[in-house]
Amino acid sequence: MSKLISLGTGLALGATILSAPPAAAAAPPEGAYWHTRSLTAQPHQWRFGTKADSYALMQHDVSERWTTPEGKAWFGYRELGAVPATAADKQAWQRDGSPAKWSKSIDGKVVKLSTQPAKGHVGPVRQRRDQFYFAGQWLTYDEVQRLPADPDRLKDWVTRAGQVFQISDGAMAGWLTANFAELLHAVPAPKEVRAAAYQGLLSRPGARAGGTAKDALGRTGAVLVIESSNGTGKKASTSRQSLIVDTGRMVLLSRSQALTVGGEPFPAKSPVETLVEVGWTNSPPVVPALP
């Protein structure tokens, strides 16, 4: 079965192969919405307090996405507040009078931070089509179900999708890694397809299995570490991604990144995301609740 790949403009620019002919019946949806809920902890890029006694802040937020089998989507977001990043930062924050709000960093950068959570919001996603967006392609629910369930064929599909999307040869490795990871939570692909994506991640350059670990919620999963480097000298950067995967359900539990630039840690680009919920639900979109 040949399937035209289209860019967001709807312009047909290539072809690829789905894993089953159109006559094959796709498994029906198991709910009204494919739903993800994630908590993110992001170190703030600037420091606070005084130059003699500064501290770092960690920003927290929660986001959710609901997508019907027809591809209509809603997105919800809520800031959860900022807190000192470490125990040492907490002590410096207390010496600073334990402020509950910040309007400027030490260097005078204007910010709007608070220890209190915001009200949050939810609303429909404005997108070009009411379909699932994956690897630069707009796919129907049935097309998502027919994505290749074999690691090599899935790699071929995602590679050709990247070529249509004009991903350069030098960026293709990162494209494959990112899209394999997306299959573990972002779209309602069958478990067999998610398993192929997991195997694809294990085969990426710089990837290795890292045993098991618990995520921020205490859930145990398989650790997958992917390391990559770019540049030389003072501009050299090294990224270490750590994924924790529930290999029973084949869904992502959490992912984090540790970035160093010129041999020094770069906290502002080192977030930790915890996927609290991944799967079907019948509960309608609402403003994300507090954890």
Salt bridges, closest charged atoms under 4 A:
ASP53 OD2 - ARG95 NE 2.70
GLU64 OE1 - HIS35 NE2 2.58
GLU64 OE2 - ARG37 NH1 2.83
ASP89 OD1 - ARG47 NH2 3.79
GLU143 OE2 - LYS3 NZ 3.70
ASP156 OD2 - ARG160 NH2 2.32
GLU182 OE2 - HIS185 NE2 3.28
GLU182 OE2 - ARG255 NH1 3.60
ASP215 OD2 - ARG219 NE 2.69
GLU227 OE2 - ARG240 NE 3.34
GLU273 OE1 - ARG255 NE 2.80
GLU277 OE1 - HIS35 ND1 3.21
